[in-house]
Amino acid sequence: MSTLPQTHPLLDGRTASSPLVRAYRGERGSTTPVWFMRQAGRSLPEYRSLREGVAMLDSCLDPAMASEITLQPVRRHGVDAAIFFSDIVIPLRLAGVDVEIVPGRGPVLGRPVRTAADVARLRELTLEPEALEPIRQGIAATVAELGSTPLIGFAGAPFTLAAYLVEGGPSKDHLGARAMMHADPDSWRDLMEWAADISAAFLRAQILAGASAGQLFDSWAGSLSPTDYGTSVQWASARALAAVADLGAPLVHFGVGTGEILAAMRDAGADVVGVDWRTTLEEASRRLGGDTPVQGNLDPALLSAPWPVLESAVLAVLKSGRAAPSHVFNLGHGVPPDTDPDVLTRIVALVHEAGGDSA
């Protein structure tokens, strides 16, 4: 039984029957629901205007600003879900980690976590409930405006958070994190436990405050072998997902370059598996046993292609998604910053016009 408050959108009649929630629960309706990762933000002129002069993490922790940014793509594109505007390193910041978003580079840590002593110091930090109040306020304000459109909460998966912590910032191959995993497995486990609990607290706060679904992003899990994922990472994602499972909201697990570990990601406790553009949804569904809802997976590079090319690709994704019990249309990763917003609006209309049962 769900432990959500009775005023939650999933329980009070607002979102339980929405196309998105129904698809996440494995029901295929007459219309395929659609939303885009990174739909809120860089590609929208109204976002750039609002954010002018405000640091990224500061904007995430301003409840009114975060809410407005979350709502902008829903108004503009008519997507079937909003995703809360935040960043995967926000729970690190709220727990007291020295982290900033450097323009043009990404999250940068003041002090990387690379030794047993570093991990021990990190584990002294906790994400206190009061630190999450700006997130709860932003979610509540957003849900009040969305009505029957569901809000998706999200968090970074433990491996992705751990990779940032060990590398000290973005990395192409995450060699430091992968090396620590094998060279110091005890410290690695301590680090992953901490990251899992931080992720879970962040995601749980969003769902309790009104999000109708949650998504765990494992942006860097594609750098792992299936063996390393299964041995050293999956248990931590399972720990994070298990900590919110009692809420009863559908949970999505998405990673980049994770075609070889889709089933393991599902088995960590997800209801839905997000698929990037490297694996067709038909093949992904086969690897998942044919009984798991999927989300994805248009190549973001195609957003700049001529419309006939893009239209054909969208329809091909919809056709491939028919192999799964249900499908939520999305990109295979986030919206590039130079995307023409009108193209996204046009894709939403095309997906809706193509239908669901007849796609």
KEKE-3310 file (N, C-alpha, C; in steps of 0.2 Angstrom, whole numbers, plus 5000, padded with zeros to 4 digits):
npx = (5004:5002:5012:5009:5003:4985:4982:4990:4994:4993:4984:4973:4965:4970:4982:4983:4976:4982:4990:5004:5007:4999:5005:5018:5014:5012:5001:4994:4988:4977:4985:5002:5012:5023:5038:5053:5069:5079:5070:5066:5075:5090:5087:5077:5072:5065:5069:5083:5082:5076:5085:5096:5111:5110:5117:5118:5116:5110:5099:5092:5089:5080:5064:5053:5059:5064:5052:5045:5053:5052:5039:5039:5042:5031:5020:5024:5027:5017:5019:5017:5021:5029:5046:5055:5065:5081:5097:5108:5118:5113:5108:5121:5126:5117:5119:5131:5143:5156:5153:5151:5143:5152:5151:5151:5158:5153:5148:5159:5170:5176:5185:5191:5185:5195:5202:5202:5201:5196:5183:5178:5177:5167:5156:5153:5144:5127:5111:5100:5082:5077:5085:5080:5069:5068:5067:5055:5046:5047:5042:5029:5023:5024:5016:5004:5001:5001:4990:4982:4993:5006:5020:5038:5049:5067:5083:5101:5109:5118:5131:5134:5134:5145:5155:5157:5161:5173:5181:5181:5175:5168:5171:5178:5180:5180:5190:5196:5185:5182:5194:5195:5185:5189:5202:5201:5189:5182:5181:5175:5162:5158:5157:5147:5136:5134:5131:5120:5110:5109:5104:5092:5085:5084:5076:5065:5060:5055:5045:5036:5032:5024:5027:5023:5030:5046:5063:5078:5094:5107:5120:5133:5135:5136:5150:5154:5158:5146:5148:5155:5145:5135:5141:5147:5139:5125:5118:5118:5110:5099:5097:5094:5082:5074:5072:5062:5052:5040:5032:5024:5024:5027:5043:5057:5072:5086:5100:5115:5122:5120:5115:5119:5116:5103:5093:5098:5097:5084:5081:5086:5075:5067:5052:5050:5061:5073:5079:5094:5099:5106:5102:5089:5071:5064:5074:5079:5067:5067:5078:5074:5064:5052:5041:5042:5039:5045:5055:5060:5067:5073:5087:5096:5103:5096:5087:5091:5090:5083:5065:5057:5066:5068:5054:5052:5061:5055:5043:5048:5054:5042:5036:5045:5044:5032:5035:5036:5026:5021:5025:5034:5037:5053:5068:5084:5093:5097:5089:5098:5107:5106:5095:5080:5066:5054:5054:5053:5040:5033:5037:5030:5017:5016:5019:5008:4997:5000:4996:4993:4989:4987:4999)
npy = (4994:5011:5024:5037:5054:5058:5068:5068:5070:5057:5050:5058:5059:5067:5063:5049:5043:5048:5049:5047:5041:5029:5023:5021:5011:5001:5001:5002:5016:5025:5036:5039:5044:5058:5066:5076:5073:5085:5095:5106:5121:5124:5126:5135:5151:5159:5153:5156:5169:5171:5165:5173:5179:5172:5159:5141:5131:5139:5143:5131:5130:5140:5140:5146:5150:5138:5131:5139:5137:5123:5123:5129:5122:5114:5122:5127:5117:5107:5094:5078:5077:5085:5088:5089:5104:5103:5097:5084:5085:5092:5086:5083:5096:5100:5092:5097:5096:5103:5109:5115:5121:5123:5134:5127:5116:5108:5099:5103:5097:5104:5096:5081:5064:5051:5043:5031:5039:5051:5046:5043:5055:5061:5053:5058:5068:5072:5072:5082:5083:5096:5103:5100:5107:5118:5111:5104:5114:5120:5109:5108:5120:5119:5107:5112:5120:5112:5103:5091:5086:5076:5077:5073:5067:5067:5059:5057:5042:5031:5027:5036:5048:5045:5043:5057:5062:5055:5058:5071:5080:5081:5067:5057:5044:5039:5033:5034:5031:5018:5012:5013:5006:4993:4993:4997:4990:4991:5004:5009:5003:5009:5022:5021:5017:5028:5038:5031:5033:5047:5050:5043:5050:5062:5059:5054:5065:5073:5065:5063:5076:5078:5074:5063:5052:5044:5046:5038:5043:5036:5042:5038:5025:5017:5016:5005:4987:4973:4964:4971:4981:4973:4967:4978:4989:4988:4984:4996:5005:4998:4999:5013:5014:5005:5012:5021:5014:5010:5021:5020:5026:5026:5020:5025:5019:5025:5025:5030:5023:5010:4998:4985:4982:4983:4974:4971:4984:4986:4976:4981:4987:4995:5001:5004:5005:5016:5020:5023:5030:5021:5008:4999:5001:4989:4979:4982:4979:4965:4961:4964:4954:4956:4961:4973:4990:5003:5018:5031:5034:5043:5049:5062:5070:5070:5080:5092:5089:5089:5091:5080:5069:5069:5067:5054:5047:5048:5042:5029:5026:5025:5014:5004:5004:4998:4985:4983:4982:4994:5011:5026:5040:5048:5057:5049:5054:5070:5086:5095:5110:5119:5117:5120:5126:5125:5114:5103:5106:5102:5089:5083:5085:5077:5064:5063:5063:5052:5042:5028:5014:5012:5015)
npz = (5000:4996:5004:5002:5005:5006:4999:4988:4970:4964:4971:4973:4961:4951:4943:4941:4931:4920:4903:4904:4917:4916:4905:4911:4920:4912:4904:4888:4879:4869:4864:4863:4876:4878:4883:4886:4890:4899:4894:4900:4901:4893:4879:4878:4875:4885:4896:4897:4898:4911:4919:4918:4925:4936:4945:4941:4951:4961:4955:4954:4968:4971:4975:4968:4955:4951:4949:4940:4929:4927:4922:4910:4898:4897:4895:4883:4874:4876:4881:4889:4902:4916:4921:4935:4938:4941:4947:4946:4956:4966:4978:4984:4986:4995:5006:5010:5002:4993:4979:4962:4947:4933:4920:4904:4907:4918:4933:4946:4959:4974:4982:4978:4980:4985:4993:5007:5019:5013:5010:5022:5028:5020:5023:5035:5032:5031:5023:5029:5033:5034:5025:5013:5011:5001:4989:4992:4992:4979:4972:4976:4972:4959:4956:4960:4949:4938:4937:4930:4923:4925:4936:4936:4947:4950:4952:4953:4949:4961:4956:4946:4954:4962:4953:4949:4961:4964:4952:4953:4944:4928:4917:4904:4903:4916:4924:4936:4945:4942:4944:4958:4962:4961:4967:4980:4987:4999:5003:4991:4992:5004:4999:4989:4996:5004:4993:4987:4998:4999:4986:4987:4997:4991:4980:4986:4994:4983:4978:4988:4990:4979:4966:4953:4948:4947:4942:4940:4936:4928:4922:4919:4919:4907:4905:4911:4913:4910:4921:4931:4933:4938:4950:4958:4957:4954:4966:4974:4967:4968:4981:4982:4975:4982:4993:4990:4986:4993:4992:4980:4968:4950:4944:4935:4927:4920:4909:4900:4886:4890:4885:4886:4899:4902:4907:4920:4926:4926:4935:4946:4952:4945:4937:4924:4910:4904:4888:4878:4862:4856:4855:4848:4852:4850:4851:4864:4871:4869:4875:4888:4890:4886:4894:4900:4902:4891:4888:4878:4861:4853:4843:4849:4840:4829:4830:4823:4810:4793:4792:4785:4787:4801:4805:4799:4807:4820:4819:4816:4829:4836:4830:4834:4847:4849:4852:4866:4881:4884:4880:4882:4873:4870:4870:4867:4875:4883:4878:4866:4868:4858:4851:4841:4848:4842:4835:4844:4849:4837:4836:4847:4843:4832:4838:4846:4836:4829:4837:4849:4851:4837:4832)
capx = (5000:5006:5012:5008:4997:4979:4981:4995:4991:4992:4979:4967:4962:4973:4987:4983:4974:4986:4993:5011:5007:4996:5010:5023:5011:5011:4995:4995:4982:4976:4990:5008:5014:5029:5041:5060:5074:5082:5066:5066:5081:5094:5085:5071:5073:5062:5073:5089:5080:5074:5091:5102:5114:5109:5121:5114:5113:5106:5092:5088:5087:5075:5058:5049:5062:5064:5045:5043:5057:5049:5032:5039:5041:5024:5016:5026:5026:5011:5021:5013:5024:5035:5051:5057:5071:5086:5103:5110:5123:5110:5109:5128:5127:5112:5123:5137:5149:5158:5152:5149:5142:5156:5149:5155:5162:5149:5149:5166:5171:5181:5189:5189:5185:5199:5205:5197:5200:5191:5176:5176:5175:5161:5151:5150:5139:5120:5106:5095:5076:5076:5089:5076:5063:5067:5064:5048:5042:5047:5038:5022:5021:5024:5011:4998:5000:5001:4983:4982:4999:5011:5027:5042:5055:5073:5090:5107:5111:5124:5137:5135:5136:5151:5160:5159:5165:5180:5185:5182:5171:5166:5176:5176:5180:5179:5195:5197:5180:5182:5200:5194:5180:5193:5208:5199:5182:5178:5180:5170:5156:5155:5155:5141:5131:5132:5128:5113:5106:5108:5100:5085:5082:5082:5070:5059:5057:5051:5038:5031:5029:5019:5029:5019:5034:5053:5068:5085:5098:5114:5123:5140:5135:5139:5157:5155:5156:5141:5151:5157:5139:5131:5145:5149:5135:5118:5115:5118:5104:5093:5096:5091:5075:5070:5070:5056:5047:5034:5027:5020:5025:5031:5050:5061:5079:5089:5107:5118:5127:5118:5111:5121:5114:5096:5089:5101:5095:5077:5081:5087:5069:5063:5046:5051:5068:5074:5084:5097:5098:5111:5099:5082:5067:5062:5079:5079:5062:5068:5083:5070:5059:5045:5036:5044:5038:5051:5055:5065:5074:5076:5094:5095:5106:5091:5083:5093:5089:5077:5059:5056:5071:5066:5048:5053:5064:5050:5038:5052:5054:5035:5035:5049:5041:5026:5037:5035:5019:5019:5030:5034:5042:5057:5075:5089:5097:5094:5089:5104:5106:5105:5089:5075:5060:5048:5055:5051:5033:5031:5037:5024:5011:5017:5018:5000:4993:5001:4992:4996:4987:4988:5006)
capy = (5000:5017:5029:5044:5058:5057:5074:5068:5069:5050:5048:5062:5059:5071:5061:5042:5041:5052:5044:5045:5036:5023:5020:5019:5006:4995:5001:5006:5019:5028:5041:5038:5050:5061:5071:5076:5074:5092:5099:5112:5124:5128:5127:5139:5158:5161:5150:5160:5176:5170:5163:5178:5182:5167:5153:5136:5128:5144:5143:5125:5130:5145:5137:5150:5150:5131:5129:5142:5134:5117:5123:5132:5117:5111:5127:5129:5111:5102:5088:5074:5077:5090:5085:5095:5107:5103:5095:5078:5086:5096:5083:5084:5102:5101:5088:5100:5095:5109:5108:5120:5120:5128:5134:5124:5110:5104:5099:5102:5097:5107:5091:5074:5059:5046:5038:5029:5045:5055:5043:5043:5062:5062:5050:5062:5073:5069:5076:5083:5084:5103:5105:5098:5112:5122:5106:5102:5120:5120:5104:5109:5126:5116:5103:5116:5123:5107:5100:5083:5084:5073:5079:5068:5069:5063:5059:5054:5036:5031:5026:5043:5053:5042:5045:5064:5063:5052:5061:5079:5083:5077:5063:5054:5036:5037:5028:5034:5028:5011:5009:5013:5000:4986:4994:4998:4989:4993:5011:5010:5001:5014:5028:5019:5017:5035:5040:5029:5036:5054:5050:5041:5055:5068:5057:5053:5071:5075:5061:5065:5083:5079:5071:5057:5047:5046:5043:5038:5044:5033:5045:5036:5018:5014:5015:4999:4980:4970:4961:4976:4984:4968:4966:4983:4995:4987:4984:5003:5008:4994:5002:5019:5013:5002:5017:5025:5009:5010:5026:5017:5030:5022:5022:5024:5019:5027:5026:5032:5018:5005:4993:4978:4980:4985:4969:4972:4990:4984:4971:4985:4989:4999:4998:5007:5006:5021:5017:5028:5029:5016:5001:5000:4999:4982:4975:4983:4975:4958:4960:4964:4949:4958:4963:4979:4997:5007:5025:5033:5034:5047:5051:5070:5073:5071:5086:5097:5086:5091:5088:5073:5064:5068:5064:5047:5044:5048:5036:5023:5025:5023:5008:5000:5004:4993:4978:4983:4982:5001:5015:5033:5043:5053:5056:5044:5058:5076:5090:5099:5117:5123:5114:5125:5124:5124:5107:5099:5106:5099:5082:5082:5085:5071:5058:5063:5062:5045:5038:5023:5007:5011:5017)
capz = (5000:4996:5010:5000:5008:5002:4994:4982:4964:4962:4975:4973:4955:4946:4938:4941:4924:4914:4899:4906:4923:4914:4901:4916:4924:4908:4900:4881:4877:4862:4863:4866:4880:4876:4886:4884:4895:4898:4891:4904:4901:4889:4873:4878:4876:4891:4902:4897:4901:4918:4922:4917:4931:4942:4945:4940:4957:4964:4952:4956:4975:4972:4973:4963:4949:4948:4947:4933:4923:4926:4919:4904:4892:4897:4892:4876:4869:4877:4883:4894:4909:4917:4925:4940:4936:4946:4945:4950:4961:4971:4985:4986:4988:5001:5011:5012:4998:4990:4972:4958:4940:4930:4913:4898:4909:4922:4940:4948:4966:4978:4984:4975:4985:4982:4998:5013:5023:5010:5010:5029:5029:5016:5026:5041:5030:5030:5020:5034:5030:5033:5019:5007:5010:4994:4984:4993:4990:4972:4969:4978:4968:4952:4955:4960:4942:4933:4937:4928:4920:4931:4937:4937:4951:4948:4956:4950:4952:4965:4952:4943:4959:4965:4948:4950:4968:4963:4947:4954:4939:4922:4914:4898:4904:4923:4926:4943:4949:4940:4948:4965:4963:4961:4971:4987:4987:5005:5002:4986:4995:5009:4995:4985:5001:5005:4987:4987:5003:4997:4980:4989:5001:4987:4976:4991:4995:4978:4977:4994:4989:4974:4960:4951:4946:4949:4937:4942:4930:4928:4916:4917:4919:4901:4905:4915:4910:4914:4927:4936:4935:4943:4956:4961:4956:4954:4973:4976:4963:4971:4988:4982:4972:4987:4998:4988:4983:4997:4990:4975:4962:4946:4944:4929:4927:4913:4908:4893:4884:4895:4881:4889:4906:4903:4912:4927:4928:4928:4941:4952:4956:4941:4933:4917:4908:4898:4883:4874:4855:4853:4855:4846:4857:4849:4854:4871:4874:4868:4881:4894:4891:4882:4898:4904:4899:4889:4887:4873:4862:4847:4844:4850:4834:4823:4831:4818:4803:4790:4795:4783:4790:4808:4805:4798:4813:4826:4817:4817:4836:4839:4828:4837:4854:4849:4855:4873:4883:4883:4878:4883:4869:4873:4867:4869:4880:4884:4872:4865:4870:4852:4848:4839:4852:4838:4832:4849:4849:4831:4838:4852:4839:4828:4842:4848:4830:4827:4841:4853:4849:4830:4830)
cpx = (5004:5006:5012:5003:4991:4978:4986:4991:4989:4986:4972:4963:4965:4977:4987:4981:4977:4989:5000:5011:5004:5001:5016:5020:5010:5005:4996:4988:4982:4981:4996:5011:5021:5031:5049:5064:5078:5077:5065:5074:5084:5092:5079:5073:5071:5066:5079:5088:5079:5081:5097:5104:5114:5113:5116:5111:5109:5099:5088:5086:5082:5069:5054:5052:5062:5057:5043:5047:5054:5043:5033:5039:5034:5019:5018:5025:5020:5013:5017:5015:5029:5040:5055:5064:5076:5092:5105:5114:5119:5110:5116:5128:5123:5115:5129:5143:5150:5158:5149:5148:5146:5153:5154:5159:5157:5151:5157:5167:5177:5187:5187:5189:5189:5202:5200:5196:5195:5184:5174:5173:5168:5155:5149:5145:5132:5116:5100:5088:5075:5080:5085:5070:5063:5065:5057:5044:5041:5042:5031:5019:5020:5017:5004:4996:4998:4994:4984:4988:5004:5018:5032:5048:5061:5079:5095:5108:5117:5130:5139:5138:5143:5157:5162:5163:5172:5184:5186:5178:5170:5172:5174:5175:5179:5184:5196:5192:5181:5188:5198:5189:5184:5199:5206:5191:5178:5176:5174:5163:5153:5153:5148:5135:5129:5129:5121:5108:5104:5103:5093:5082:5080:5076:5064:5055:5052:5044:5033:5028:5025:5021:5026:5023:5041:5058:5075:5090:5105:5118:5129:5140:5137:5146:5159:5154:5150:5143:5152:5150:5135:5135:5145:5144:5127:5115:5114:5111:5098:5092:5092:5084:5071:5068:5064:5050:5040:5029:5023:5020:5029:5038:5054:5068:5082:5097:5109:5123:5126:5115:5113:5119:5107:5092:5092:5098:5087:5076:5083:5081:5065:5057:5046:5059:5069:5080:5087:5096:5102:5108:5091:5077:5065:5068:5080:5073:5063:5073:5079:5065:5053:5040:5037:5042:5045:5050:5061:5062:5077:5083:5093:5098:5102:5087:5085:5093:5083:5071:5057:5060:5069:5059:5048:5056:5059:5045:5042:5052:5047:5034:5039:5047:5035:5028:5036:5028:5017:5026:5029:5039:5046:5063:5079:5094:5094:5094:5095:5102:5104:5099:5083:5069:5054:5048:5052:5043:5030:5031:5032:5018:5011:5016:5011:4996:4994:4998:4996:4995:4988:4995:5010)
cpy = (5006:5021:5036:5048:5057:5063:5074:5067:5062:5047:5052:5063:5063:5068:5053:5039:5044:5047:5042:5040:5029:5019:5017:5012:5000:4995:5005:5009:5021:5033:5039:5044:5052:5066:5071:5077:5081:5096:5106:5115:5126:5130:5132:5146:5161:5159:5154:5167:5176:5169:5168:5180:5178:5161:5147:5133:5133:5144:5137:5126:5136:5142:5140:5149:5143:5129:5132:5139:5127:5117:5126:5128:5114:5116:5128:5123:5106:5095:5085:5074:5083:5086:5090:5098:5107:5100:5089:5079:5090:5093:5083:5090:5103:5097:5092:5099:5101:5107:5114:5118:5125:5128:5131:5118:5106:5104:5099:5102:5100:5102:5084:5070:5053:5041:5036:5035:5050:5053:5044:5050:5064:5059:5053:5067:5069:5074:5077:5085:5092:5106:5104:5103:5116:5117:5105:5108:5121:5115:5106:5115:5123:5112:5107:5119:5118:5104:5093:5081:5082:5076:5073:5071:5065:5064:5056:5047:5036:5031:5033:5048:5051:5044:5052:5065:5061:5056:5069:5083:5078:5073:5059:5046:5034:5032:5028:5030:5020:5008:5009:5007:4994:4987:4994:4997:4991:5000:5013:5008:5006:5021:5027:5019:5024:5039:5038:5032:5043:5054:5048:5046:5061:5066:5056:5059:5074:5071:5063:5072:5084:5076:5064:5051:5049:5043:5044:5038:5041:5035:5041:5028:5014:5013:5008:4992:4978:4967:4966:4980:4979:4967:4972:4989:4994:4987:4991:5006:5004:4997:5009:5018:5010:5007:5021:5020:5009:5016:5025:5021:5026:5025:5020:5024:5020:5028:5027:5026:5011:4999:4986:4977:4982:4980:4970:4979:4989:4980:4975:4987:4994:4996:5000:5007:5011:5019:5023:5026:5024:5009:5003:4998:4992:4978:4976:4979:4968:4957:4960:4959:4951:4960:4969:4985:5000:5014:5027:5033:5037:5049:5059:5073:5074:5077:5092:5095:5089:5088:5081:5068:5063:5065:5056:5043:5043:5042:5029:5021:5022:5016:5003:4999:5000:4986:4977:4984:4989:5005:5023:5036:5048:5053:5051:5047:5064:5081:5095:5106:5122:5121:5120:5122:5122:5116:5102:5100:5102:5091:5079:5081:5079:5065:5057:5061:5055:5040:5033:5016:5006:5013:5012)
cpz = (5000:5002:5008:5004:5003:4997:4988:4976:4961:4965:4975:4966:4950:4941:4937:4934:4918:4910:4901:4912:4920:4910:4906:4919:4919:4903:4893:4879:4870:4860:4866:4870:4878:4881:4884:4890:4893:4894:4894:4904:4895:4882:4872:4880:4883:4897:4902:4899:4908:4922:4922:4924:4937:4941:4944:4946:4961:4961:4954:4964:4976:4970:4968:4956:4946:4946:4940:4927:4922:4921:4912:4898:4891:4893:4884:4871:4870:4878:4888:4901:4910:4921:4929:4938:4942:4943:4949:4956:4967:4978:4988:4989:4995:5007:5013:5008:4994:4982:4968:4951:4937:4922:4908:4901:4913:4929:4942:4956:4969:4980:4982:4981:4983:4987:5003:5017:5020:5011:5017:5031:5026:5020:5033:5039:5029:5027:5025:5031:5029:5027:5013:5006:5004:4989:4985:4991:4983:4969:4970:4974:4961:4951:4956:4953:4937:4932:4935:4924:4926:4931:4939:4941:4948:4953:4952:4953:4956:4961:4949:4948:4961:4960:4948:4956:4967:4958:4949:4949:4933:4920:4908:4899:4912:4926:4933:4947:4948:4944:4955:4967:4964:4966:4978:4987:4993:5005:4997:4989:5000:5005:4992:4990:5003:4999:4986:4992:5001:4991:4982:4993:4996:4983:4980:4993:4990:4977:4982:4993:4983:4967:4959:4949:4947:4943:4940:4936:4932:4922:4914:4917:4913:4901:4909:4911:4914:4921:4933:4938:4940:4949:4960:4961:4957:4961:4976:4973:4966:4978:4987:4979:4978:4992:4997:4986:4986:4995:4984:4969:4957:4945:4938:4930:4920:4914:4901:4892:4888:4891:4884:4896:4907:4908:4919:4930:4930:4934:4947:4956:4952:4938:4926:4916:4902:4894:4879:4867:4852:4852:4853:4852:4857:4852:4861:4874:4874:4874:4888:4895:4888:4887:4902:4900:4897:4888:4883:4866:4855:4848:4844:4844:4829:4824:4826:4811:4800:4792:4792:4786:4797:4809:4804:4804:4819:4825:4818:4825:4839:4837:4832:4845:4855:4852:4862:4875:4883:4882:4879:4878:4872:4869:4870:4874:4881:4878:4872:4866:4864:4848:4847:4843:4848:4835:4838:4850:4843:4833:4842:4848:4835:4832:4844:4842:4828:4831:4845:4850:4841:4827:4826)
residu = (MET:SER:THR:LEU:PRO:GLN:THR:HIS:PRO:LEU:LEU:ASP:GLY:ARG:THR:ALA:SER:SER:PRO:LEU:VAL:ARG:ALA:TYR:ARG:GLY:GLU:ARG:GLY:SER:THR:THR:PRO:VAL:TRP:PHE:MET:ARG:GLN:ALA:GLY:ARG:SER:LEU:PRO:GLU:TYR:ARG:SER:LEU:ARG:GLU:GLY:VAL:ALA:MET:LEU:ASP:SER:CYS:LEU:ASP:PRO:ALA:MET:ALA:SER:GLU:ILE:THR:LEU:GLN:PRO:VAL:ARG:ARG:HIS:GLY:VAL:ASP:ALA:ALA:ILE:PHE:PHE:SER:ASP:ILE:VAL:ILE:PRO:LEU:ARG:LEU:ALA:GLY:VAL:ASP:VAL:GLU:ILE:VAL:PRO:GLY:ARG:GLY:PRO:VAL:LEU:GLY:ARG:PRO:VAL:ARG:THR:ALA:ALA:ASP:VAL:ALA:ARG:LEU:ARG:GLU:LEU:THR:LEU:GLU:PRO:GLU:ALA:LEU:GLU:PRO:ILE:ARG:GLN:GLY:ILE:ALA:ALA:THR:VAL:ALA:GLU:LEU:GLY:SER:THR:PRO:LEU:ILE:GLY:PHE:ALA:GLY:ALA:PRO:PHE:THR:LEU:ALA:ALA:TYR:LEU:VAL:GLU:GLY:GLY:PRO:SER:LYS:ASP:HIS:LEU:GLY:ALA:ARG:ALA:MET:MET:HIS:ALA:ASP:PRO:ASP:SER:TRP:ARG:ASP:LEU:MET:GLU:TRP:ALA:ALA:ASP:ILE:SER:ALA:ALA:PHE:LEU:ARG:ALA:GLN:ILE:LEU:ALA:GLY:ALA:SER:ALA:GLY:GLN:LEU:PHE:ASP:SER:TRP:ALA:GLY:SER:LEU:SER:PRO:THR:ASP:TYR:GLY:THR:SER:VAL:GLN:TRP:ALA:SER:ALA:ARG:ALA:LEU:ALA:ALA:VAL:ALA:ASP:LEU:GLY:ALA:PRO:LEU:VAL:HIS:PHE:GLY:VAL:GLY:THR:GLY:GLU:ILE:LEU:ALA:ALA:MET:ARG:ASP:ALA:GLY:ALA:ASP:VAL:VAL:GLY:VAL:ASP:TRP:ARG:THR:THR:LEU:GLU:GLU:ALA:SER:ARG:ARG:LEU:GLY:GLY:ASP:THR:PRO:VAL:GLN:GLY:ASN:LEU:ASP:PRO:ALA:LEU:LEU:SER:ALA:PRO:TRP:PRO:VAL:LEU:GLU:SER:ALA:VAL:LEU:ALA:VAL:LEU:LYS:SER:GLY:ARG:ALA:ALA:PRO:SER:HIS:VAL:PHE:ASN:LEU:GLY:HIS:GLY:VAL:PRO:PRO:ASP:THR:ASP:PRO:ASP:VAL:LEU:THR:ARG:ILE:VAL:ALA:LEU:VAL:HIS:GLU:ALA:GLY:GLY:ASP:SER:ALA)
# end
